[in-house]
Amino acid sequence: MTTPAIESRSQEPPAEREISYVDAGIEALREEMRRDPKVFYMGQGIGPRGGNFRQARGLWSEFGDHRLRDTPISEMGTTGLGVGAAMAGFRPIVDIVFLDMVMEAMGQIVEQAATVHYSSNGKIRVPLVIRAAMGAVRSAGPHHSRCFYPWFANVPGLKVATPATAADVKGLLKTAIRDDNPVIFLEHKALYNTKGPVPAGEYTIPFGQARVCREGADVTIAAVSLMVWKALQAAELLAPHVSAEVIDLRTVAPLDRETLLASVRKTGRLVLVEEGPATCSFVSEISALVSEEAFDYLDAPIHRVCALPVPHPFHPALEAEMLPSPAKIAAAVRQLLG
């Protein structure tokens, strides 16, 4: 899988080389830790071993135990330490590793990190990044496959980034580290080994700026993280008879409403793709938003393509049946077009 070139509308410098999604994250961490001595990194197995997904490879040898803390298996404790350090003026990055385990730290994230700035009347900031790997890959089963970003998008005070490309991993992670608010930074496990063009120089990508991956006229397909690639593959299946516009939301909090609504006003049809179940999903929120603000532009009902509401099966065939696919997305588009 090779990522498309960065579009000029994002105002990043032109890409000069191709690196992997995971290496782009490492590069962002290294640059930010060199730039700001208050940035430090905590997580399970991120020391000499370099992390479960090699997402911290090489950092410990440069920064040592003082800046790279290899922690015990205690998500609540590590996150609590991160919240306190952020309140004290540091910029900690807490790696939960598997997003599924973030439930052990929800009290720290939701009740503390997200509300401290408000509760202190603006006197205390929490520049904390919670980094985690989400999504189904290699039939890992129900305990290591979930995508919980709709939960965090529901919490006032949290920002949520969901990069789909190597370039976005680097640019969005640097933005997250520099932000004075708590940020949930979610990478998809299935994307770690993908490669794409990444600028070699310094750049950041603003939150709340979606990316139009593919221009189209007949239907808008909006997606998050790995599902962006499924949407692009569906657009290829539909061509040349259907012109599909594909939007990568990039961040779900804040959400780029303007880009999404402008696309719907142009195409008149909307298909939303999410790896989680449809009930109380983030795409349900987008559906409500578009219905409220662009209803008169719709030529067909909004369609959601989501995972089935069951725990992730271990069997590869059952997992494939459960998850969205390019064929399912293309079928939803054809249904909208009649």
C-alpha positions as CSV (number, residue, x, y, z in Angstrom):
1,M,0.0,0.0,0.0
2,T,1.5,3.3,-1.1
3,T,0.1,6.6,0.1
4,P,-0.9,9.4,-2.3
5,A,1.2,12.6,-2.4
6,I,0.4,15.3,0.0
7,E,-2.0,17.9,-1.5
8,S,-1.0,21.5,-1.7
9,R,-4.1,22.6,0.2
10,S,-2.4,21.2,3.4
11,Q,0.4,23.8,3.0
12,E,3.2,21.3,3.7
13,P,6.5,21.3,1.8
14,P,6.7,18.9,-1.1
15,A,7.5,15.3,-0.3
16,E,11.1,14.2,-1.0
17,R,11.3,10.5,0.1
18,E,9.2,7.6,1.1
19,I,9.3,6.1,4.6
20,S,7.0,3.8,6.6
21,Y,4.1,4.9,8.8
22,V,5.8,3.6,11.9
23,D,9.1,5.3,11.0
24,A,7.3,8.6,10.4
25,G,6.0,8.4,14.0
26,I,9.5,7.7,15.3
27,E,10.9,10.6,13.4
28,A,8.3,13.0,14.8
29,L,9.1,11.8,18.4
30,R,12.8,12.1,17.9
31,E,12.5,15.7,16.4
32,E,10.2,16.8,19.2
33,M,12.3,15.3,22.0
34,R,15.4,17.0,20.6
35,R,13.6,20.3,20.2
36,D,12.0,20.4,23.7
37,P,13.6,18.9,26.8
38,K,10.2,18.9,28.5
39,V,9.0,16.2,26.2
40,F,9.3,12.7,27.5
41,Y,7.9,9.3,26.5
42,M,6.4,6.6,28.7
43,G,5.0,3.2,27.9
44,Q,5.2,-0.6,28.1
45,G,8.2,-2.1,26.3
46,I,9.2,1.2,24.6
47,G,12.8,1.1,26.1
48,P,15.6,-1.0,24.7
49,R,13.0,-3.3,22.9
50,G,11.6,-0.4,21.0
51,G,7.9,-1.2,21.5
52,N,5.5,-4.0,20.4
53,F,5.2,-2.5,17.0
54,R,8.7,-1.0,16.8
55,Q,7.1,2.4,17.3
56,A,9.9,3.6,19.6
57,R,12.8,1.9,17.8
58,G,16.1,3.6,18.4
59,L,14.8,6.3,20.8
60,W,16.0,4.8,24.1
61,S,19.7,4.6,22.8
62,E,19.6,8.3,22.2
63,F,17.5,9.6,25.1
64,G,18.0,7.0,27.8
65,D,15.9,6.2,30.8
66,H,15.5,9.8,31.8
67,R,13.5,10.8,28.8
68,L,12.1,7.3,27.8
69,R,10.4,5.5,30.6
70,D,9.8,1.8,30.2
71,T,6.8,1.3,32.5
72,P,5.1,-1.7,34.2
73,I,1.8,-3.0,32.9
74,S,-0.3,-0.3,34.6
75,E,-2.2,1.9,32.2
76,M,-3.9,3.7,35.0
77,G,-0.7,4.4,36.9
78,T,1.2,5.5,33.8
79,T,-1.6,7.8,32.6
80,G,-2.0,9.3,36.0
81,L,1.7,10.1,36.1
82,G,1.4,11.6,32.7
83,V,-1.5,13.8,33.8
84,G,0.4,15.0,36.8
85,A,3.6,15.7,34.8
86,A,1.6,17.7,32.2
87,M,0.0,19.8,35.0
88,A,3.5,20.5,36.3
89,G,4.7,21.9,33.0
90,F,6.1,18.9,31.1
91,R,4.9,17.4,27.8
92,P,4.5,13.7,28.4
93,I,3.6,11.1,25.8
94,V,1.9,8.0,27.3
95,D,1.9,5.0,25.0
96,I,-1.0,2.7,25.9
97,V,0.2,0.3,23.1
98,F,-3.0,-1.6,22.4
99,L,-6.0,0.8,22.5
100,D,-8.2,-1.9,24.0
101,M,-6.3,-1.5,27.3
102,V,-7.2,2.2,27.5
103,M,-10.3,1.3,29.6
104,E,-7.9,0.8,32.5
105,A,-7.1,4.5,32.3
106,M,-10.4,6.1,31.4
107,G,-10.9,7.7,34.8
108,Q,-7.5,9.5,34.4
109,I,-8.2,10.6,30.8
110,V,-11.9,11.6,31.0
111,E,-12.3,12.8,34.6
112,Q,-8.9,14.4,35.0
113,A,-7.0,15.2,31.8
114,A,-10.0,16.4,29.9
115,T,-11.5,18.6,32.7
116,V,-8.5,20.1,34.6
117,H,-8.2,23.1,32.4
118,Y,-11.9,23.9,32.7
119,S,-12.1,23.1,36.4
120,S,-9.1,25.3,37.2
121,N,-10.7,28.2,35.3
122,G,-7.9,28.1,32.8
123,K,-5.1,28.2,35.3
124,I,-3.8,24.7,34.6
125,R,-3.1,23.1,31.2
126,V,-2.6,19.5,30.4
127,P,-0.3,19.1,27.4
128,L,-0.5,15.3,27.3
129,V,-0.5,12.9,24.4
130,I,-2.1,9.5,24.8
131,R,-0.7,7.3,22.0
132,A,-2.2,3.9,21.1
133,A,-2.5,1.4,18.3
134,M,-6.1,0.5,17.3
135,G,-7.9,-1.7,14.8
136,A,-8.2,-5.2,13.6
137,V,-5.1,-7.0,12.1
138,R,-4.2,-10.6,11.7
139,S,-7.3,-11.9,13.5
140,A,-6.1,-10.7,17.0
141,G,-9.5,-11.3,18.5
142,P,-11.8,-9.2,20.7
143,H,-9.2,-8.0,23.2
144,H,-6.7,-6.5,20.7
145,S,-8.8,-5.2,17.8
146,R,-11.1,-2.4,18.8
147,C,-11.4,1.2,17.6
148,F,-12.6,3.4,20.4
149,Y,-12.2,6.8,19.0
150,P,-15.9,7.7,19.1
151,W,-15.7,7.4,22.9
152,F,-13.1,10.1,23.1
153,A,-14.8,12.4,20.5
154,N,-17.7,12.4,22.9
155,V,-15.6,14.0,25.7
156,P,-15.3,17.8,25.9
157,G,-11.7,18.8,26.4
158,L,-10.1,16.0,24.4
159,K,-8.6,16.3,20.8
160,V,-8.5,13.1,18.8
161,A,-6.2,12.4,15.8
162,T,-6.5,9.4,13.5
163,P,-3.8,9.6,10.8
164,A,-4.2,7.4,7.7
165,T,-0.8,8.2,6.0
166,A,2.8,8.3,7.0
167,A,3.0,12.0,6.3
168,D,0.0,12.6,8.5
169,V,1.5,10.5,11.4
170,K,4.5,12.8,11.5
171,G,2.7,16.1,11.0
172,L,-0.2,15.4,13.3
173,L,2.0,13.9,16.0
174,K,4.2,16.9,16.1
175,T,1.1,19.1,16.4
176,A,-0.2,16.9,19.2
177,I,3.0,17.2,21.2
178,R,3.0,21.0,20.9
179,D,-0.7,21.3,21.8
180,D,-1.5,22.6,25.3
181,N,-4.6,20.3,25.4
182,P,-4.8,16.5,26.0
183,V,-4.7,14.7,22.7
184,I,-5.7,11.1,21.9
185,F,-3.4,10.0,19.1
186,L,-4.5,6.8,17.5
187,E,-2.5,4.8,14.9
188,H,-3.9,1.8,13.0
189,K,-1.9,-1.4,13.5
190,A,-2.5,-2.5,9.9
191,L,-0.9,0.7,8.6
192,Y,2.4,0.5,10.5
193,N,4.3,-1.2,7.6
194,T,2.8,0.9,4.8
195,K,5.0,3.6,3.1
196,G,4.3,7.0,1.6
197,P,5.9,10.3,0.8
198,V,7.0,12.3,3.9
199,P,8.7,15.7,3.9
200,A,12.2,15.5,5.3
201,G,12.0,19.0,6.7
202,E,10.1,20.5,9.6
203,Y,6.3,20.6,9.2
204,T,3.1,20.3,11.2
205,I,-0.5,19.6,10.1
206,P,-3.2,21.6,11.9
207,F,-6.0,19.7,13.6
208,G,-9.4,20.0,12.1
209,Q,-8.2,20.0,8.5
210,A,-9.6,17.1,6.5
211,R,-7.9,15.9,3.3
212,V,-9.6,15.3,-0.1
213,C,-7.8,12.2,-1.2
214,R,-9.7,11.9,-4.5
215,E,-11.9,14.4,-6.3
216,G,-15.3,13.2,-7.5
217,A,-18.7,14.4,-8.6
218,D,-21.3,11.6,-7.9
219,V,-20.9,10.6,-4.3
220,T,-18.8,11.6,-1.2
221,I,-17.2,8.8,0.8
222,A,-15.8,10.0,4.1
223,A,-13.7,7.7,6.3
224,V,-11.3,7.4,9.2
225,S,-7.8,5.9,9.4
226,L,-7.5,2.5,7.6
227,M,-11.0,2.9,6.2
228,V,-9.7,5.7,4.0
229,W,-7.8,3.1,2.1
230,K,-10.8,0.9,1.8
231,A,-12.7,3.9,0.5
232,L,-10.1,4.6,-2.1
233,Q,-10.1,1.0,-3.2
234,A,-13.9,1.2,-3.5
235,A,-13.6,4.3,-5.6
236,E,-11.3,2.3,-8.0
237,L,-13.9,-0.5,-8.2
238,L,-16.6,2.1,-9.1
239,A,-14.6,3.9,-11.7
240,P,-15.1,4.8,-14.5
241,H,-18.9,4.6,-14.2
242,V,-19.1,6.4,-10.8
243,S,-17.0,9.4,-9.8
244,A,-16.4,9.1,-6.0
245,E,-14.9,11.8,-3.9
246,V,-13.0,10.4,-0.9
247,I,-12.3,12.4,2.3
248,D,-9.9,11.5,5.0
249,L,-11.2,13.2,8.1
250,R,-7.7,13.1,9.8
251,T,-9.0,14.3,13.1
252,V,-12.4,13.5,14.6
253,A,-12.1,16.2,17.3
254,P,-11.9,18.8,16.0
255,L,-13.9,17.8,12.9
256,D,-13.5,19.7,9.6
257,R,-17.2,20.3,9.0
258,E,-16.6,22.8,6.2
259,T,-14.7,20.3,3.9
260,L,-17.2,17.6,4.5
261,L,-20.3,19.8,4.0
262,A,-18.8,21.4,0.8
263,S,-18.3,17.9,-0.7
264,V,-21.8,16.8,0.1
265,R,-23.2,20.0,-1.4
266,K,-21.3,19.2,-4.6
267,T,-22.0,15.4,-4.9
268,G,-25.5,15.2,-3.3
269,R,-24.7,11.7,-1.8
270,L,-22.8,10.6,1.2
271,V,-21.4,7.2,2.3
272,L,-19.7,7.1,5.7
273,V,-17.2,4.3,6.6
274,E,-16.1,3.3,10.1
275,E,-14.4,0.2,11.5
276,G,-16.5,0.1,14.6
277,P,-20.2,-0.8,14.9
278,A,-22.8,1.7,13.6
279,T,-24.7,2.1,16.9
280,C,-23.5,5.3,18.6
281,S,-20.6,5.5,16.1
282,F,-18.8,8.6,15.0
283,V,-20.2,8.4,11.5
284,S,-23.7,8.5,13.1
285,E,-22.7,11.9,14.4
286,I,-21.6,13.0,11.0
287,S,-24.8,11.7,9.5
288,A,-26.8,13.9,12.0
289,L,-24.6,16.9,11.2
290,V,-25.1,16.6,7.5
291,S,-28.8,16.0,7.9
292,E,-29.0,19.2,9.9
293,E,-26.8,21.5,7.8
294,A,-27.0,20.1,4.2
295,F,-30.3,18.2,4.0
296,D,-31.6,20.1,1.0
297,Y,-28.5,19.1,-1.0
298,L,-28.9,15.4,-0.5
299,D,-30.3,13.4,-3.4
300,A,-30.4,10.1,-1.4
301,P,-30.3,8.9,2.2
302,I,-27.0,8.9,3.9
303,H,-25.5,5.4,4.1
304,R,-23.2,4.0,6.8
305,V,-20.8,1.1,6.2
306,C,-19.6,-0.2,9.6
307,A,-18.5,-3.3,11.4
308,L,-21.2,-5.8,12.5
309,P,-22.1,-5.4,16.2
310,V,-20.3,-8.5,17.4
311,P,-17.0,-9.1,19.2
312,H,-14.0,-9.5,16.8
313,P,-13.9,-13.2,15.8
314,F,-10.5,-15.0,15.7
315,H,-11.3,-16.8,12.5
316,P,-10.0,-14.8,9.5
317,A,-13.1,-15.5,7.3
318,L,-15.4,-14.4,10.1
319,E,-13.4,-11.3,10.8
320,A,-13.5,-10.3,7.1
321,E,-17.2,-10.8,7.1
322,M,-17.6,-8.6,10.2
323,L,-15.5,-5.6,8.9
324,P,-16.1,-3.0,6.2
325,S,-14.5,-3.8,2.8
326,P,-14.0,-2.1,-0.5
327,A,-16.7,-4.4,-2.0
328,K,-19.2,-3.4,0.8
329,I,-18.5,0.3,0.3
330,A,-18.9,0.0,-3.5
331,A,-22.2,-1.8,-3.0
332,A,-23.4,1.0,-0.7
333,V,-22.6,3.5,-3.4
334,R,-24.4,1.6,-6.1
335,Q,-27.4,1.3,-3.8
336,L,-27.5,5.1,-3.4
337,L,-27.2,5.6,-7.1
338,G,-30.1,3.2,-7.7
